């Protein structure tokens, strides 16, 4: 397998920053797919709000700050982290042949 692209390595560091900032909450192996999918939806909504806020600011001729850009990046990392958690839970299940919450909970219907 090839080395990860520079952009992926950069984004993975942002994901890790967000995970470390939330270490006090514990891990995700006890979280089911349904919960994690809902958290993806929540974080996606937060990302959408952050992007709309910046778009409105730019449309009015405003300057986007580094803090505002970092907020968008952090929200994108949150979305990615919850998706990673689902994948990691299923990887654990396959690797260890032990059920985790994801293997026991049926996700919500679309």
N, C-alpha and C positions, 0 to 999 in steps of 0.2 A: 504494500500500500504506500502511496506517495505521502510525503509530508503534508500536513494541513496547510492550506493557503494562508498567506499573511493576514488576510481579512478575518479568516476563521480563528486564527490564533489570537488576534486582537479582541474579537468578540467573546471568545471563550474566557479571556481574562475579565471582561466586564461581567460575564455570567458568574464567575467565581467571586468577584467583588460583591455581587448581590447575595450570593449564597452565604458568604462569610458574614455579611451584615445581618443575616437572619439566623445564624447558627444557634442563637438562644432559643429558637422555636423547636429545636429537635430535628430529626430526620423526616423522611418521606415514605419509608417502607411501610408504615402503618396507614398510609393514605390510599384510599381506593381511587380507581379511574374516574368515577363520577365526580368525586370531590376535586380531583386534579383538573378535570375538564372544566368544571365550573370556575376554578381559579384561573385557568387560561382565558376564559371568557371575560372574567373580571379584569385581568391584567391587559387584555387586548382593548377593552373599553378605556382603561386608563391611558394606554398608548395612543388611542384615537383622540382622546381629549387633549393630550399634550401636543399632538401633531396639529390639531385644529387651532389650538391656541397660538402656536407658532405661525401657522398660515395666516391667521387674522392679523397678527403683528406685522408680518412681512407685507401683507396687502395694504396696510396703513402706512407703509414706509419705515417701519421700525427696524431696529437692529436686533438680531438674535444674539443672546449672550451665551457664553460657554456654559453657564449653569443651566440654561434652558436646553441646550444641546445634550448635556450630561443627563438631564431628566428624561429626555426621549430615549437615549441609549439605555438608561437603567430600566425603563419600562419595557423596552424591547427585550432586554436580557431577562426580565421577569417572565415574559411570555415564553421565551425559549427554555428557561429553567423548569417551568412546570411541564413542558413537553418532554424534556430530558428525564424528569422524575418518572413519568409514565413509562418511558422506554427502559429506564434503569430498573424499575420494579419488575417489569416483564423479563428483563435479562436475568435478574436474580432468580425469578421463578424457574426459568429454563435451566440456568446453570446449577441450581441447588435442588431442583425437584421439590421445593417447599413452597406451599402457597403463601403469598403475601396478599395484602389487602386488595391489590389490583386484580388478582386472579379470583377473588371471591365476590367482588362487587360488579354488578352489571351496570355499564355506563348508561346515562340518560338517553332516551330516544330523541333523535333529531326531529 
